Amino acid sequence: MRIIKNPDRKDWLKLVQRPEMAAADLDAVVKEIFDAVQQNGDKALLQFTEKFDKVKLDSVEVKNANATAINSDLEKAILLAKSNIEKFHATQCEEVKRIETTIGVTCWRESRPIERIGIYIPGGSAPLFSTILMLVIPAKLAECKEIVVCTPPDKNGNINPVILFTAKLLGLETIYAAGGIQAIAAMTFGTETIPKVDKIFGPGNQYVTAAKKAAQNFGIAIDMPAGPSEILVIADKNSVPEFVSADLLSQAEHGADSQVILLSDNETVINEIISQLKAQLEKLPRKATAALALENSKAILLKDIDSCIEFSNLYAPEHLILAIENAEMFIPKISNAGSVFLGNYSCESAGDYASGPNHTLPTNGYARSYSGVSLDSFLKKITFQHVSKKGIQNIGPAIELMADAENLFAHKNAVAVRLKNLNHV
């Protein structure tokens, strides 16, 4: 981790830039796979599964009757997380509010579920069964009619048993053994087995991210633009270095391209945290991955906590931890962040698994303009309006004047014929 002391403000923009990782020509790869899946459906899916996942399948469909029992303690942990996630997202339901904007003109807005939802769950060395909880629970609360889950098989053609258990727990009878670009393509176009969806959710590597972006070209919505996982921690003399270093490593172990940023107004604190970081890194099973992430990470010394908050807002982190005294006092000053963790005991892992808020969050600076996934992500809003005879008489003349000024005479006439009719009654 590189230490930077009191950088000039003119250099801040350069410091908040995420590192660019070397990548293949993703667009060409995505196009090739999308074209094949669009034209050949399941046949292409099975071919790409054999090519990329090194396993030959007869079908991508996996019935949850195959779900096996898991460790009882883990089952209890998943049930706790499920309960908290349901409680938090259930509070986001909105009541319909009708308003009479003018006498005789009543307007309101109602929510409707997005009918067909696609969810991508990464497999591999870190099978994210927690993401099933985070995405299926609000989809169920929103009453989406169809939920399609895709996840890659292992080298034996199996789906991680905890993924199967969690899917079954949430009432999903079928999931699909498809990963990478081909899974996103399948949900974009539909195949003989996998249904076409209206919106795709879920994290993934650079290939999955590129595929989700491409899906938008075919009229499929996505949860948000995505990038590597990231965390920014602001720590003062009241922080616990052992805690902070553990939080930094919790994101660094996601991948070599993960971003880890430490800000402090105290140089001694930075040194103590880095010392702890080195000691804890040695004990991690994913040490090599975390070490690569730390090579692109920074510890920055700034003059005070207000400056740290200002820098953080410019960076717009996916996860922001305030390991500082009186953390809640700084809440009004936070304008850009995916999710914020307050105080020494609010570890980012709590948000990843069991506290309740969603862990699907904007990365790569998109927290400046995007929110994390919520119940609203699975809903669309429809506005309604009822204009009575009195209402059209009250707002009609204004509409006529405005339409006339825009040279839209048919618009004006749609009001004029009604007013004329009322005048003759």
Secondary structure, 3 states (H helix, E strand, C coil): CEEEECCCHHHHHHHCCCCCCCCCCHHHHHHHHHHHHHHHCHHHHHHHHHHHCCCCCCCCEEEHHHCCCCCHHHHHHHHHHHHHHHHHHHCCCCCCCCEEEECCEEEEEEEEECCEEEEECCCCCCCCHHHHHHHHHHHHHCCCCEEEEEECCCCCCCCCHHHHHHHHHCCCCEEEECCHHHHHHHHHHCCCCCCCCCEEECCCCHHHHHHHHHHHHHCCEECCCCCCCEEEEEECCCCCHHHHHHHHHHHHCCCCCCEEEEEECCHHHHHHHHHHHHHHHCCCCCHHHHHHHHHCCEEEECCCHHHHHHHHHHHCCCEEEEECCCHHHHHHHCCCCCEEEECCCCCHHHHHHCCCCCCCCCCCCHHHCCCCCCHHHHEEEEEEEEECHHHHHHHHHHHHHHHHHCCCHHHHHHHHHHHHHHHCC
